[in-house]
């Protein structure tokens, strides 16, 4: 039995030395040391050995097993090292090649314009306030002095969810919500998405963005409104920009006005950009109607205020000289990368 075990060990070590792959080496391990391997079978036959000879026999089997395991480990390490060297030789990396550039995003033109508008008004002491896009009819119309039967409530112009709930058609409901809180004075702008039933073309969309402003305090006059919007126009379009107020009508302000700015391309002389007029319409404004103050719980005999509203897309189109509003939402990288 001893001679057989020695011969078996020598055969195993010879096969191990001749093996050329890790898979082949694993097969040899199973052949000799597996559950049904040769050396394992010899160990199982110990019960047939005389009791007095078992210690010497067990030691002999353990020595054989140890020799095979050491040979296996040594060969495995050598094969792994050779395989790694082969990979390194085959998979050469040219570190002088330029790396792949990661594309980094940037602000959308509307977001860039919004950030600038917010910066201007926050610098003048205004607070930025947001509100729900799905709104109650009372906040969207009634509290803004737009009674039942007013054309603005027509289903052809407004997206109704039911008789009382709709998609807001302006961000003015945010102003009504803030006024209701009764924390005076108020200096705020309300940017956000609004919805109107418009056909899509170069200047209209059923979903767009507005920025509306509100100031409520004692002794607020039209002079404060004009001075604020004049400063806003100069900050946004340049220090030489002039403003012009034209009478208009809005249900929630009285008196009301449309505001034009002098063309920042030609300085008011008239060009293609301003269609030869020298002025560009930019926003609507006015003094808050006393009815609106009363419905929101503010005494119009003590407090007064002004409000204004401008389309965010309108600012982006003017500032970046874009002639089609649809370009802002087509997600064409060739267009957006210009900003």
Buried (B, 14 or more C-beta within 10 A) or exposed (E): EEEEBEEBBEBBBEBBEEBEEEEBBBBBBEBBBBEEBBBBEBBEEEEEBEEEEEEEBEEBBEEBBEBBBEBBEEBBEEBEEEEEEEEEEEEEEEEEEEEEEEEEEEEBBBBBBBEBBBEBBEEBEBEBBEBEBEBBBEBBBBBBBBEEEEEBBEEEEBBEEEEEEBBBBBBBBBBBBBBBEEEBEBBBBBBBEBBBBEEEEEBEBEBBBBBBBBBBBEEBEBEBBBEBBBBBBBBBBEEEBBBBBEEBEBBBBBBBBBBBBBBBBBBBEBBEBBEEEBBBBBBBBBBBBBBBBBBBEBEBEEBBBBBBBBBBBBBBBBBBEBEEBEBBBEEEEEBBEEB
